[in-house]
Amino acid sequence: MHRSNIDTERLTTHFRNMCRVRAFEESALAALEDGLVPGPLHPSIGQEACASGVCANLERDDLLLSTHRGHGHTLVKGADPEAMMRELLGREGGCCGGKGGSMHIADFGVGMLGANGVVGANIGIAAGAAHAMKLLGGSRIVTCIFGDGAVNRGPFLEGLNWARIFDLPALFVCEDNAFAATTRTGAVTGGAGPGVRAESLGIPTTEVDGNDVQSIDEAVRGLVQAIRTGGGPRFLHAKTYRLTGHTATDADAYRKREEVDAQWEADPIARCRGLLESAGVDSERLDAIRDDATNEMNAVLDAARAAPWPDPSHAFTDVQDIGAPVPSASMQGAVS
């Protein structure tokens, strides 16, 4: 898509962000193949435009919640990629001490409250965090990113309803890749989709091409400004497509190869590059950005691979211990 007014430096920043996200995940996949990742990986390859277009518009002290597919969101929010990779490998120095892994990656230092392995669970947490932000005052906002499968779960209704009735400073982003794990979401979703459901609760909704980073960027800038100035919650429906299986080990046999191959034509990184080249940005500069991202993440993986395992004595730190339960008298009688 050609636009006459292109901010090439801003778009180049998005290109760099997306290249770094993809390079990070490609390194993580290589680590998985080498048996270095003890838990599952959910790649976001093909969805990088959402990560950059949304998270690059957030301030460091804004709060973010993500899904089980949250590497890109966390990285663009400002997390250290080496600490992230150490986390994926379960090593010392991981951003959660090596305990959370990919699906629960978090970095409170940059406002990333965490990915979540429970579909939709981050929506209720986001509503609570946004309520806290409103009570504290100021201009901080909470952004919650979830997939289209989450709109069929209870927290979607509960969280969005709470945000609306209390006019909370929350941006809800549905990263719609058309699949709930291995099931086409359209086959199990009644009505006209996520945006209509949000609008039914009174939340203004914007739909964008989730593979066009410039469109996402423009939309999110306006939504964030409206939220910061007291406009209440907003909803962004970004229609994208994941180019890999649901997990790194998913054979993806439920989709025809022709379908996936066609979607590679909408690869957000290639589209962004094409737009930059049409605006006169030198291809050698873009090659250098891509290569720098690859080299950075290769070095990140090497450092994480060499990192030590956490001391076993740390296994029970950050764990709540309320002691052994004391059975009631009635329970004692029942088992005696």
C-alpha positions in Angstrom: 0.0 0.0 0.0 1.4 3.4 -1.0 1.0 6.4 1.2 2.1 9.9 0.2 2.9 11.0 3.7 5.3 8.5 5.2 7.3 9.1 8.3 10.2 7.1 7.2 12.1 7.2 10.5 9.1 6.1 12.5 8.4 3.3 10.0 12.1 2.3 10.1 11.8 2.0 13.8 8.9 -0.3 13.4 10.8 -2.3 10.8 13.7 -2.7 13.3 11.3 -3.7 16.0 9.7 -6.4 13.9 13.1 -7.7 12.6 14.2 -8.0 16.3 11.1 -9.9 17.3 11.3 -12.3 14.4 15.1 -12.9 15.0 14.4 -13.5 18.7 11.8 -16.1 17.9 14.0 -17.8 15.3 16.8 -18.1 17.8 14.3 -19.4 20.4 13.1 -22.0 17.9 16.7 -23.0 17.2 17.2 -23.4 21.0 14.1 -25.6 21.1 15.5 -27.8 18.3 18.7 -28.2 20.3 16.7 -29.3 23.4 17.5 -26.2 25.4 13.9 -25.0 26.0 12.2 -27.0 28.8 8.7 -25.7 28.1 6.5 -24.9 25.1 7.0 -22.1 22.6 4.1 -20.3 20.9 5.7 -18.3 18.0 4.2 -15.1 16.8 5.9 -15.2 13.4 3.6 -13.3 11.0 2.1 -11.2 13.8 5.0 -8.8 14.5 3.1 -5.7 13.2 0.8 -5.9 16.2 3.7 -6.1 18.7 5.4 -3.0 17.3 2.4 -1.0 16.2 0.8 -1.3 19.7 3.7 -1.5 22.1 5.9 1.2 20.5 3.1 3.7 21.4 3.2 2.9 25.1 5.3 4.7 27.7 7.7 2.7 29.9 5.5 3.1 33.0 2.3 2.1 31.2 1.3 -1.4 32.0 1.0 -4.3 29.6 -0.5 -7.8 29.7 -0.1 -10.4 27.0 -1.0 -13.9 25.9 0.9 -17.1 25.8 2.2 -15.7 22.5 3.9 -12.7 24.0 7.6 -12.6 23.1 7.1 -9.7 20.7 5.0 -7.6 23.0 7.5 -8.1 25.8 10.5 -7.2 23.6 9.0 -4.1 22.1 7.8 -2.9 25.5 11.5 -2.7 26.4 12.5 -6.0 28.0 16.1 -7.2 27.8 16.3 -9.9 25.1 19.1 -11.8 26.9 17.0 -11.9 30.1 14.1 -13.1 28.0 16.1 -15.8 26.4 17.6 -16.9 29.7 14.0 -17.2 30.9 13.0 -19.4 28.0 16.0 -21.7 28.8 15.3 -21.7 32.5 18.6 -20.1 33.3 19.9 -17.8 36.0 19.3 -14.2 35.1 16.0 -14.9 33.4 13.5 -12.1 33.8 11.5 -14.4 36.1 14.4 -16.2 37.5 14.0 -19.0 35.0 10.7 -20.1 36.6 8.1 -18.8 34.2 9.3 -19.7 30.8 7.8 -18.5 27.6 4.1 -18.5 28.5 4.6 -16.6 31.8 7.3 -14.2 30.8 7.2 -10.8 32.6 9.3 -7.8 33.3 7.8 -5.4 35.9 10.7 -3.0 35.3 9.2 -2.1 31.9 5.6 -2.4 33.0 5.1 -5.8 31.4 2.9 -7.6 34.0 3.2 -10.9 32.3 2.1 -13.3 29.6 -0.5 -15.8 30.6 -1.0 -19.4 29.8 -4.7 -19.3 30.5 -6.6 -17.9 27.6 -8.4 -14.7 28.5 -7.2 -14.6 32.1 -5.1 -11.5 31.4 -8.3 -9.5 30.6 -9.5 -9.6 34.2 -6.1 -8.8 35.5 -5.9 -5.8 33.1 -9.3 -4.5 34.3 -8.0 -4.7 37.9 -4.7 -2.9 37.0 -6.6 -0.2 35.1 -8.9 0.3 38.0 -5.8 0.8 40.2 -4.4 3.3 37.7 -7.7 5.3 37.8 -7.6 5.4 41.6 -4.0 6.5 41.6 -4.7 9.3 39.1 -2.3 10.4 36.3 -2.1 9.4 32.7 -0.8 5.9 32.8 -2.8 3.3 30.9 -3.1 -0.5 30.7 -2.9 -2.4 27.5 -4.2 -5.9 27.3 -3.5 -8.1 24.2 -5.4 -11.3 23.6 -6.3 -13.6 20.8 -9.6 -14.1 19.1 -10.2 -17.4 21.0 -10.4 -15.3 24.2 -13.6 -13.5 23.2 -15.5 -16.7 23.8 -14.4 -17.0 27.4 -16.0 -15.4 30.4 -13.2 -12.9 31.3 -13.8 -11.1 28.0 -17.4 -10.1 29.1 -16.5 -9.5 32.7 -13.3 -7.5 32.1 -14.6 -5.3 29.3 -17.9 -4.7 31.2 -16.0 -3.6 34.3 -13.7 -1.3 32.2 -16.7 0.3 30.6 -18.9 0.9 33.7 -15.9 2.5 35.6 -14.4 4.3 32.5 -11.1 2.7 33.1 -7.9 3.7 31.2 -7.6 0.5 29.3 -6.8 -0.4 25.7 -8.0 -3.9 24.7 -6.3 -5.4 21.7 -7.7 -8.5 20.0 -4.9 -10.0 17.9 -7.1 -11.9 15.6 -5.2 -14.6 13.8 -8.3 -16.5 12.8 -7.5 -19.6 14.9 -8.2 -20.7 18.5 -5.3 -23.2 18.8 -6.1 -25.6 15.9 -9.8 -24.6 15.4 -10.9 -21.8 13.1 -12.4 -19.3 15.4 -15.2 -18.4 13.0 -16.6 -21.9 13.3 -17.1 -21.6 17.1 -18.0 -17.9 17.4 -21.5 -16.6 17.1 -22.4 -13.2 15.8 -20.2 -10.7 13.9 -17.0 -11.1 15.9 -14.9 -9.4 18.6 -15.5 -5.8 17.6 -19.3 -6.0 17.7 -19.1 -7.7 21.1 -17.0 -4.8 22.5 -19.3 -2.2 20.9 -22.3 -4.0 22.5 -20.8 -3.0 25.9 -20.4 0.6 24.8 -16.6 0.4 24.1 -15.6 2.3 20.9 -14.0 -0.1 18.5 -11.4 0.3 15.7 -10.6 -2.4 13.2 -7.3 -2.5 11.3 -5.3 -4.6 9.0 -3.1 -6.4 11.6 -0.3 -7.0 9.1 0.0 -3.3 8.2 2.2 -1.8 10.9 1.6 1.8 9.8 -2.2 1.4 10.0 -1.9 -0.1 13.5 0.5 2.7 14.6 -1.8 5.4 13.4 -4.8 3.8 15.0 -3.1 3.1 18.4 -1.7 6.6 18.6 -5.2 8.0 18.5 -6.7 5.4 20.9 -3.9 5.9 23.4 -4.4 9.7 23.4 -8.2 9.3 23.9 -7.6 7.0 26.8 -4.9 9.2 28.5 -7.2 12.2 28.3 -10.1 10.4 30.2 -12.0 8.9 27.3 -12.4 5.6 28.9 -11.6 2.2 27.4 -11.0 1.5 23.7 -10.9 -1.7 21.7 -8.7 -2.5 18.7 -9.5 -5.4 16.5 -6.3 -6.3 14.5 -6.9 -9.0 11.9 -3.6 -10.9 11.3 -2.4 -14.5 10.7 0.2 -16.7 12.3 2.5 -18.2 9.8 3.6 -21.2 11.9 1.7 -23.8 13.9 0.0 -23.0 17.2 3.1 -24.2 19.0 6.6 -24.8 17.8 5.9 -28.5 17.6 2.5 -28.2 16.0 2.6 -29.9 12.6 -0.1 -27.5 11.4 -1.9 -30.3 9.5 -5.3 -28.6 9.9 -4.4 -25.9 7.3 -3.7 -26.3 3.6 -0.2 -25.4 2.5 -1.7 -23.2 -0.2 -3.5 -21.1 2.4 -0.4 -20.5 4.5 1.8 -19.9 1.5 -0.7 -17.2 0.3 -0.5 -15.6 3.7 3.2 -15.2 3.4 2.4 -12.6 0.7 1.0 -10.5 3.6 4.1 -10.9 5.8 4.2 -7.7 7.8 8.0 -7.3 7.7 8.1 -7.7 3.9 5.2 -5.2 3.6 6.9 -2.7 5.8 10.1 -3.0 3.9 8.3 -2.6 0.6 6.7 0.6 1.8 10.0 2.0 3.0 11.7 1.2 -0.3 8.9 2.9 -2.2 9.5 6.0 0.0 13.2 6.0 -1.0 14.9 4.2 2.0 18.0 2.5 0.7 17.7 -1.3 0.6 21.2 -1.7 2.0 20.2 0.2 5.1 17.2 -2.2 5.6 19.5 -5.2 5.0 21.8 -3.9 7.7 18.9 -3.5 10.1 17.8 -7.1 9.5 21.3 -8.4 9.8 21.9 -6.5 13.0 18.8 -8.0 14.5 19.9 -11.5 13.5 23.4 -11.0 14.9 22.0 -9.5 18.1 19.7 -12.5 18.8 22.3 -15.1 17.9 24.5 -13.5 20.5 21.6 -13.4 23.0 21.1 -17.2 22.5 24.9 -17.8 22.9 24.9 -15.9 26.2 21.8 -17.6 27.5 23.2 -21.0 26.5 26.3 -20.3 28.5 24.4 -19.0 31.5 24.4 -21.2 34.7 21.3 -23.0 36.0 19.6 -21.3 39.0 20.8 -22.3 42.4 18.3 -25.0 43.7 17.9 -23.1 46.9 15.9 -20.5 44.9 13.2 -23.0 44.0 10.9 -21.8 46.8 11.6 -18.1 46.7 8.7 -16.0 45.3 6.3 -18.8 46.3 3.6 -18.2 48.9 3.6 -20.7 51.7 0.6 -20.6 54.0 1.6 -23.8 55.8 0.0 -27.2 56.0 -3.8 -27.1 56.1 -5.3 -27.9 59.5 -8.3 -30.2 59.2 -11.5 -29.2 61.0 -13.0 -31.4 63.7 -15.7 -32.6 61.3 -13.1 -33.6 58.7 -11.1 -35.5 61.4 -14.2 -37.4 62.3 -14.9 -38.3 58.7 -11.5 -39.8 58.2 -11.1 -41.5 61.6 
